[in-house]
Amino acid sequence: MRIEVRLPELGEGAGKEATVSFWYLEAGAQVKKDEDLVEMVTDKATFNVPSPATGTIQEILVTEGDKVAVGSIMAVIEG
C-alpha cells in the first residue's frame, strides 16, 4: 500500500510552511510507524514529522533547505 507523508498543520500562529532541516533516513530504508522521519523548522519552532506507517521509504520528494507548504507530500512509503 502506498502511503504519502505530508507536512501536517503547524498550529495556530506557526504559518503555512516549514523548511526541511534534515532527513533521519534515506530512500530504501525501513521505517516503523511513529519513528521520526524528518526534522522541520519554522520561525517559531523545530519539530519532527513521524512516519504514518511501517514500511519502506520509496521516495523522498523534498530535500534539506526546501520550503514545504502544509499538506504537501514530502515522501512516499510502501507499507
VMD Tcl script that builds the backbone (N, CA, C; Angstrom):
set m [mol new atoms 237]
animate dup $m
set s [atomselect $m all]
$s set {name element resname resid chain x y z} {
  {N N MET 1 A 0.840 -1.172 0.000}
  {CA C MET 1 A 0.000 0.000 0.000}
  {C C MET 1 A 0.895 1.249 0.000}
  {N N ARG 2 A 0.556 2.231 -0.811}
  {CA C ARG 2 A 1.320 3.485 -0.915}
  {C C ARG 2 A 0.785 4.482 0.121}
  {N N ILE 3 A 1.686 4.971 0.959}
  {CA C ILE 3 A 1.314 5.944 1.988}
  {C C ILE 3 A 2.089 7.228 1.742}
  {N N GLU 4 A 1.383 8.342 1.678}
  {CA C GLU 4 A 2.022 9.636 1.455}
  {C C GLU 4 A 2.318 10.311 2.793}
  {N N VAL 5 A 3.533 10.790 2.942}
  {CA C VAL 5 A 3.930 11.536 4.134}
  {C C VAL 5 A 3.754 13.011 3.799}
  {N N ARG 6 A 2.848 13.673 4.502}
  {CA C ARG 6 A 2.543 15.082 4.238}
  {C C ARG 6 A 2.935 15.958 5.420}
  {N N LEU 7 A 3.240 17.223 5.119}
  {CA C LEU 7 A 3.504 18.167 6.206}
  {C C LEU 7 A 2.188 18.462 6.910}
  {N N PRO 8 A 2.115 18.175 8.221}
  {CA C PRO 8 A 0.865 18.409 8.953}
  {C C PRO 8 A 0.623 19.891 9.227}
  {N N GLU 9 A -0.584 20.190 9.672}
  {CA C GLU 9 A -0.897 21.553 10.108}
  {C C GLU 9 A 0.105 21.946 11.183}
  {N N LEU 10 A 0.533 23.191 11.159}
  {CA C LEU 10 A 1.594 23.626 12.060}
  {C C LEU 10 A 1.093 24.232 13.361}
  {N N GLY 11 A -0.187 24.450 13.468}
  {CA C GLY 11 A -0.714 25.044 14.686}
  {C C GLY 11 A -0.911 26.535 14.511}
  {N N GLU 12 A -1.723 27.078 15.353}
  {CA C GLU 12 A -2.085 28.491 15.273}
  {C C GLU 12 A -0.859 29.387 15.417}
  {N N GLY 13 A -0.708 30.313 14.495}
  {CA C GLY 13 A 0.374 31.280 14.549}
  {C C GLY 13 A 1.714 30.781 14.033}
  {N N ALA 14 A 1.765 29.515 13.574}
  {CA C ALA 14 A 3.044 28.946 13.136}
  {C C ALA 14 A 3.268 29.086 11.632}
  {N N GLY 15 A 2.283 29.594 10.911}
  {CA C GLY 15 A 2.456 29.790 9.481}
  {C C GLY 15 A 1.925 28.640 8.654}
  {N N LYS 16 A 2.205 28.724 7.360}
  {CA C LYS 16 A 1.673 27.746 6.412}
  {C C LYS 16 A 2.771 26.937 5.731}
  {N N GLU 17 A 4.026 27.108 6.161}
  {CA C GLU 17 A 5.116 26.338 5.575}
  {C C GLU 17 A 6.230 26.151 6.591}
  {N N ALA 18 A 7.088 25.162 6.298}
  {CA C ALA 18 A 8.251 24.879 7.135}
  {C C ALA 18 A 9.399 24.498 6.204}
  {N N THR 19 A 10.619 24.590 6.717}
  {CA C THR 19 A 11.809 24.261 5.940}
  {C C THR 19 A 12.367 22.924 6.414}
  {N N VAL 20 A 12.753 22.076 5.441}
  {CA C VAL 20 A 13.355 20.777 5.767}
  {C C VAL 20 A 14.737 21.025 6.362}
  {N N SER 21 A 14.950 20.548 7.590}
  {CA C SER 21 A 16.255 20.659 8.240}
  {C C SER 21 A 17.119 19.463 7.826}
  {N N PHE 22 A 16.644 18.241 8.131}
  {CA C PHE 22 A 17.336 17.042 7.653}
  {C C PHE 22 A 16.434 15.825 7.772}
  {N N TRP 23 A 16.741 14.813 6.954}
  {CA C TRP 23 A 16.048 13.531 6.989}
  {C C TRP 23 A 16.832 12.582 7.886}
  {N N TYR 24 A 16.124 11.824 8.702}
  {CA C TYR 24 A 16.761 10.833 9.554}
  {C C TYR 24 A 17.104 9.565 8.772}
  {N N LEU 25 A 16.351 9.281 7.711}
  {CA C LEU 25 A 16.526 8.065 6.918}
  {C C LEU 25 A 16.606 8.428 5.435}
  {N N GLU 26 A 17.022 7.465 4.617}
  {CA C GLU 26 A 17.131 7.657 3.172}
  {C C GLU 26 A 16.104 6.792 2.462}
  {N N ALA 27 A 15.886 7.071 1.182}
  {CA C ALA 27 A 15.029 6.215 0.366}
  {C C ALA 27 A 15.593 4.803 0.384}
  {N N GLY 28 A 14.695 3.826 0.503}
  {CA C GLY 28 A 15.099 2.426 0.573}
  {C C GLY 28 A 15.172 1.898 1.996}
  {N N ALA 29 A 15.185 2.798 2.965}
  {CA C ALA 29 A 15.285 2.391 4.371}
  {C C ALA 29 A 13.937 1.894 4.896}
  {N N GLN 30 A 14.008 0.984 5.852}
  {CA C GLN 30 A 12.818 0.513 6.555}
  {C C GLN 30 A 12.483 1.524 7.654}
  {N N VAL 31 A 11.201 1.765 7.868}
  {CA C VAL 31 A 10.760 2.702 8.898}
  {C C VAL 31 A 9.584 2.093 9.643}
  {N N LYS 32 A 9.492 2.412 10.926}
  {CA C LYS 32 A 8.374 1.944 11.738}
  {C C LYS 32 A 7.403 3.091 11.974}
  {N N LYS 33 A 6.150 2.735 12.155}
  {CA C LYS 33 A 5.131 3.740 12.450}
  {C C LYS 33 A 5.562 4.564 13.656}
  {N N ASP 34 A 5.398 5.876 13.558}
  {CA C ASP 34 A 5.712 6.864 14.599}
  {C C ASP 34 A 7.211 7.121 14.779}
  {N N GLU 35 A 8.074 6.467 13.992}
  {CA C GLU 35 A 9.506 6.767 14.019}
  {C C GLU 35 A 9.732 8.114 13.337}
  {N N ASP 36 A 10.620 8.936 13.883}
  {CA C ASP 36 A 10.887 10.243 13.275}
  {C C ASP 36 A 11.498 10.076 11.885}
  {N N LEU 37 A 10.930 10.815 10.919}
  {CA C LEU 37 A 11.411 10.766 9.539}
  {C C LEU 37 A 12.242 11.975 9.171}
  {N N VAL 38 A 11.732 13.160 9.541}
  {CA C VAL 38 A 12.350 14.392 9.065}
  {C C VAL 38 A 12.203 15.483 10.122}
  {N N GLU 39 A 13.240 16.312 10.240}
  {CA C GLU 39 A 13.177 17.468 11.131}
  {C C GLU 39 A 12.814 18.684 10.295}
  {N N MET 40 A 11.841 19.452 10.769}
  {CA C MET 40 A 11.351 20.641 10.079}
  {C C MET 40 A 11.547 21.857 10.976}
  {N N VAL 41 A 11.714 23.033 10.353}
  {CA C VAL 41 A 11.949 24.268 11.096}
  {C C VAL 41 A 11.012 25.357 10.575}
  {N N THR 42 A 10.412 26.107 11.508}
  {CA C THR 42 A 9.668 27.318 11.171}
  {C C THR 42 A 10.331 28.469 11.928}
  {N N ASP 43 A 9.805 29.679 11.759}
  {CA C ASP 43 A 10.324 30.819 12.500}
  {C C ASP 43 A 10.168 30.633 14.007}
  {N N LYS 44 A 9.162 29.821 14.403}
  {CA C LYS 44 A 8.828 29.710 15.820}
  {C C LYS 44 A 9.195 28.384 16.464}
  {N N ALA 45 A 9.467 27.357 15.661}
  {CA C ALA 45 A 9.683 26.040 16.266}
  {C C ALA 45 A 10.488 25.108 15.358}
  {N N THR 46 A 11.086 24.105 15.999}
  {CA C THR 46 A 11.712 22.985 15.305}
  {C C THR 46 A 10.954 21.743 15.754}
  {N N PHE 47 A 10.574 20.895 14.811}
  {CA C PHE 47 A 9.784 19.717 15.166}
  {C C PHE 47 A 10.087 18.584 14.197}
  {N N ASN 48 A 9.731 17.367 14.616}
  {CA C ASN 48 A 9.901 16.180 13.787}
  {C C ASN 48 A 8.562 15.738 13.224}
  {N N VAL 49 A 8.605 15.191 12.022}
  {CA C VAL 49 A 7.422 14.585 11.416}
  {C C VAL 49 A 7.629 13.073 11.489}
  {N N PRO 50 A 6.736 12.358 12.187}
  {CA C PRO 50 A 6.873 10.913 12.314}
  {C C PRO 50 A 6.283 10.172 11.109}
  {N N SER 51 A 6.697 8.933 10.966}
  {CA C SER 51 A 6.149 8.095 9.907}
  {C C SER 51 A 4.706 7.726 10.225}
  {N N PRO 52 A 3.808 7.840 9.237}
  {CA C PRO 52 A 2.408 7.467 9.466}
  {C C PRO 52 A 2.182 5.953 9.415}
  {N N ALA 53 A 3.215 5.181 8.998}
  {CA C ALA 53 A 3.038 3.735 8.843}
  {C C ALA 53 A 4.398 3.034 8.879}
  {N N THR 54 A 4.349 1.722 9.052}
  {CA C THR 54 A 5.543 0.887 8.944}
  {C C THR 54 A 5.702 0.474 7.490}
  {N N GLY 55 A 6.937 0.530 6.990}
  {CA C GLY 55 A 7.170 0.125 5.608}
  {C C GLY 55 A 8.543 0.551 5.135}
  {N N THR 56 A 8.684 0.686 3.817}
  {CA C THR 56 A 9.932 1.080 3.185}
  {C C THR 56 A 9.761 2.448 2.548}
  {N N ILE 57 A 10.706 3.334 2.791}
  {CA C ILE 57 A 10.654 4.660 2.163}
  {C C ILE 57 A 10.971 4.476 0.675}
  {N N GLN 58 A 9.981 4.714 -0.164}
  {CA C GLN 58 A 10.147 4.531 -1.601}
  {C C GLN 58 A 10.780 5.751 -2.267}
  {N N GLU 59 A 10.375 6.926 -1.789}
  {CA C GLU 59 A 10.828 8.148 -2.447}
  {C C GLU 59 A 10.785 9.307 -1.463}
  {N N ILE 60 A 11.799 10.163 -1.524}
  {CA C ILE 60 A 11.822 11.408 -0.763}
  {C C ILE 60 A 11.707 12.542 -1.785}
  {N N LEU 61 A 10.685 13.364 -1.630}
  {CA C LEU 61 A 10.345 14.361 -2.645}
  {C C LEU 61 A 10.870 15.762 -2.356}
  {N N VAL 62 A 11.318 16.007 -1.134}
  {CA C VAL 62 A 11.869 17.324 -0.771}
  {C C VAL 62 A 13.225 17.105 -0.104}
  {N N THR 63 A 14.118 18.060 -0.270}
  {CA C THR 63 A 15.464 17.901 0.272}
  {C C THR 63 A 15.762 18.980 1.307}
  {N N GLU 64 A 16.870 18.829 1.981}
  {CA C GLU 64 A 17.267 19.781 3.013}
  {C C GLU 64 A 17.327 21.186 2.438}
  {N N GLY 65 A 16.699 22.119 3.153}
  {CA C GLY 65 A 16.657 23.507 2.720}
  {C C GLY 65 A 15.398 23.877 1.953}
  {N N ASP 66 A 14.634 22.877 1.496}
  {CA C ASP 66 A 13.388 23.156 0.768}
  {C C ASP 66 A 12.319 23.690 1.714}
  {N N LYS 67 A 11.569 24.683 1.232}
  {CA C LYS 67 A 10.383 25.149 1.958}
  {C C LYS 67 A 9.210 24.300 1.494}
  {N N VAL 68 A 8.405 23.839 2.466}
  {CA C VAL 68 A 7.297 22.921 2.186}
  {C C VAL 68 A 6.021 23.512 2.745}
  {N N ALA 69 A 4.977 23.554 1.915}
  {CA C ALA 69 A 3.679 24.055 2.349}
  {C C ALA 69 A 2.926 22.974 3.105}
  {N N VAL 70 A 2.099 23.384 4.057}
  {CA C VAL 70 A 1.241 22.467 4.805}
  {C C VAL 70 A 0.432 21.645 3.809}
  {N N GLY 71 A 0.392 20.325 4.043}
  {CA C GLY 71 A -0.375 19.433 3.185}
  {C C GLY 71 A 0.411 18.857 2.009}
  {N N SER 72 A 1.607 19.389 1.757}
  {CA C SER 72 A 2.419 18.897 0.641}
  {C C SER 72 A 2.976 17.510 0.948}
  {N N ILE 73 A 3.093 16.702 -0.108}
  {CA C ILE 73 A 3.679 15.365 0.030}
  {C C ILE 73 A 5.190 15.515 0.106}
  {N N MET 74 A 5.786 14.947 1.154}
  {CA C MET 74 A 7.224 15.035 1.351}
  {C C MET 74 A 7.941 13.740 1.020}
  {N N ALA 75 A 7.247 12.614 1.181}
  {CA C ALA 75 A 7.845 11.306 0.913}
  {C C ALA 75 A 6.726 10.290 0.673}
  {N N VAL 76 A 7.140 9.146 0.136}
  {CA C VAL 76 A 6.196 8.048 -0.096}
  {C C VAL 76 A 6.754 6.796 0.561}
  {N N ILE 77 A 5.886 6.115 1.320}
  {CA C ILE 77 A 6.246 4.863 1.998}
  {C C ILE 77 A 5.406 3.760 1.388}
  {N N GLU 78 A 6.042 2.626 1.145}
  {CA C GLU 78 A 5.316 1.444 0.709}
  {C C GLU 78 A 5.135 0.565 1.930}
  {N N GLY 79 A 3.872 0.369 2.319}
  {CA C GLY 79 A 3.594 -0.360 3.551}
  {C C GLY 79 A 3.115 -1.755 3.323}
}
mol reanalyze $m
mol bondsrecalc $m
mol representation Tube
mol addrep $m
